[in-house]
């Protein structure tokens, strides 16, 4: 009976958490699409989420494209298909690796920062002070971060796609002996607009997931500094898992 009770307890806790997240998502989306808007807050979050993530996203995309070109070339030599390097690098970067890696990197940076910031405001009662001053916390804290993340993630992914393909181009032309013009022509001829747009659509959803999980974990953090630490860890883990799950769902829907 104790074993069954523990299973029931875990199930009830899971359902409670899912319900709380659903209510939080509804409130966040509602306040995101209704005025007033705090323009300064949105601009600050765009700088934090987008501009400050450019370097690490670009560096990751470049080396991912370079390593992908090497791996495809080595695998292609087994079947005399070395010429597919340019096409597969472009396809893999734009459809999967660009959006997913960018989402995971930004989740590690931004979800943790959002959860720590809002969690600190929660445990120091600054969120309650906003309510006392007739300022809706969802409007002032959550909505600007969601708007900034949804706007900046597709831009970051577009930059990551370009840099990743460039990394494959550098390795392909400098190390693997491909002709520059032929490599670029193969990339342009093979890549379709749907491949690029699908990655950008994923990026917008990933941005929502990243901001939502950071705000959710921070908003409901309890227990002082220890609770803020737990919220930070939970934000990164939950955002990363949801990004991978949402990526699979969107891939199956778009390319089925």
VENHU-V442791 format. One record per backbone hydrogen bond with DSSP energy under -1.0 kcal/mol. CO is the residue of the C=O (numbers start at 1). NH is the residue of the N-H. Records with the same first field share a line. If there is no record, write none. Layout:
CO = NH ; NH
This chain:
1 = 5
2 = 6
3 = 7
4 = 8
5 = 9
6 = 10
7 = 11
8 = 12
9 = 13
10 = 14
11 = 15
12 = 16
13 = 17
14 = 18
15 = 19
16 = 20
17 = 21
18 = 22
19 = 23
20 = 24
21 = 25
22 = 26
23 = 27
24 = 28
25 = 29
26 = 30
27 = 31
28 = 32
29 = 33
37 = 39
38 = 42
39 = 43
40 = 44
41 = 45
42 = 46
43 = 47
44 = 48
45 = 49
46 = 50 ; 51
47 = 52
51 = 54
53 = 57
54 = 58
55 = 59
56 = 60
57 = 61
58 = 62
59 = 63
60 = 64
61 = 65
62 = 66
63 = 67
64 = 68
65 = 69
66 = 70
67 = 71
68 = 72
69 = 73
70 = 74
71 = 75
72 = 76
73 = 77
76 = 79 ; 81
81 = 84
82 = 85
84 = 88
85 = 89
86 = 90
87 = 91
88 = 92
89 = 93
90 = 94
91 = 95
92 = 96 ; 97
93 = 98
96 = 100
97 = 101
98 = 102
99 = 103
100 = 104
101 = 105
102 = 106
103 = 107
104 = 108
105 = 109
106 = 110
109 = 113
110 = 114
111 = 115
112 = 116
113 = 117
114 = 118
115 = 119
116 = 120
117 = 121
118 = 122
119 = 123
120 = 124
121 = 126 ; 127
122 = 125
125 = 129
126 = 130
127 = 131
128 = 132
129 = 133
130 = 135
131 = 134
136 = 140
137 = 141 ; 142
138 = 143
142 = 146
143 = 147
144 = 148
145 = 149
146 = 150
147 = 151
148 = 152
149 = 153
152 = 156
153 = 157
154 = 158
155 = 159
156 = 160
157 = 161
158 = 162
159 = 163
160 = 164
161 = 165
162 = 166
163 = 167
164 = 168
165 = 169
166 = 170
167 = 171
168 = 172
169 = 173
170 = 174
171 = 175 ; 176
172 = 178
179 = 183
180 = 184
181 = 185
182 = 186
183 = 187
184 = 188
185 = 189
186 = 190
187 = 191
192 = 196
193 = 197
194 = 198
195 = 199
196 = 200
197 = 201
198 = 202
199 = 203
200 = 204
201 = 205
202 = 206
203 = 207
204 = 208
205 = 209
206 = 210
207 = 211
208 = 212
209 = 213
210 = 214
211 = 215
212 = 216
213 = 217
214 = 218
215 = 219
216 = 220
218 = 221
224 = 228
225 = 229
226 = 230
227 = 231
228 = 232
229 = 233
230 = 234
231 = 235
232 = 236
233 = 237
234 = 238
235 = 239
236 = 240
237 = 241
238 = 242
239 = 243
240 = 244
241 = 245
242 = 246
243 = 247
244 = 248
245 = 249
246 = 250
247 = 251
248 = 252
249 = 253
250 = 254
251 = 255
